[in-house]
Amino acid sequence: MIYEVFRQEKKGAAFAHAGSVDAPDATFAEAFAREQYGRRQESEALWVVPRAAIHTVTDFADELNKTYHRVDGYSLKAKLKEARERAGTARAS
């Protein structure tokens, strides 16, 4: 069975995918993960998860159409231009 290993490099840091281990059960997977990703103290903590338990999420609902939550969805230049035009201080192009 394949287990995916996620490691935390420093306390408080985000976990990142470190790799995978092939083990007959969770006990062996933890031991293999400790040996490969924790033995030299390069990891603060490990998550060892069966690959079958990891699910891909691709469908994100945006019922309220709040595109400003995305970096590309809120145009600051357009908002500034609109505000300048309302204030009567628009620059001549």
For each residue, the residues with C-beta under 8 A, 3 or more apart:
1: 22 23 24 25 29 50 51 52
2: 20 21 22 50 51
3: 20 21 22 23 26 29 32 33 48 49 50 51
4: 17 19 20 48 49 50 51 54
5: 17 18 19 20 21 33 36 37 46 47 48 49
6: 15 16 17 18 46 47 49
7: 15 16 18 37 38 42 43 44 45 46 47
8: 11 13 14 15 16 43 44 45 46
9: 13 16 42 43 44
10: 13 44
11: 8 44 45
12:
13: 8 9 10 44
14: 8
15: 6 7 8 45 47
16: 6 7 8 9
17: 4 5 6
18: 5 6 7 36 37 43 46
19: 4 5 36 37
20: 2 3 4 5 51
21: 2 3 5 29 32 33 36 48
22: 1 2 3 32
23: 1 3 26 28 29 31 32
24: 1 28
25: 1 28 29
26: 3 23 29 30 48 50
27: 30 31
28: 23 24 25 31 32
29: 1 3 21 23 25 26 32 33 48 50
30: 26 27 33 34 46 48
31: 23 27 28 34 35
32: 3 21 22 23 28 29 35 36
33: 3 5 21 29 30 36 37 38 46 48
34: 30 31 37 38 39 46
35: 31 32 38 39
36: 5 18 19 21 32 33 39
37: 5 7 18 19 33 34 42 43 46
38: 7 33 34 35 41 42 43 46
39: 34 35 36
40:
41: 38
42: 7 9 37 38
43: 7 8 9 18 37 38 46
44: 7 8 9 10 11 13
45: 7 8 11 15
46: 5 6 7 8 18 30 33 34 37 38 43
47: 5 6 7 15
48: 3 4 5 21 26 29 30 33
49: 3 4 5 6 53 54
50: 1 2 3 4 26 29 53 54
51: 1 2 3 4 20 54
52: 1
53: 49 50
54: 4 49 50 51
55:
56:
57: 60
58:
59:
60: 57
61:
62: 65 66 67
63:
64:
65: 62
66: 62 69
67: 62 70 73 74
68: 73 74
69: 66 73
70: 67 73 74
71: 74
72:
73: 67 68 69 70
74: 67 68 70 71 79
75: 78 79
76: 79 80
77: 80 81
78: 75 81 82
79: 74 75 76 82 83
80: 76 77 83 84
81: 77 78 84 85 90
82: 78 79 85 86
83: 79 80 86 87
84: 80 81 87 89 90 91
85: 81 82 88 90
86: 82 83
87: 83 84 90
88: 85
89: 84
90: 81 84 85 87
91: 84
92:
93:
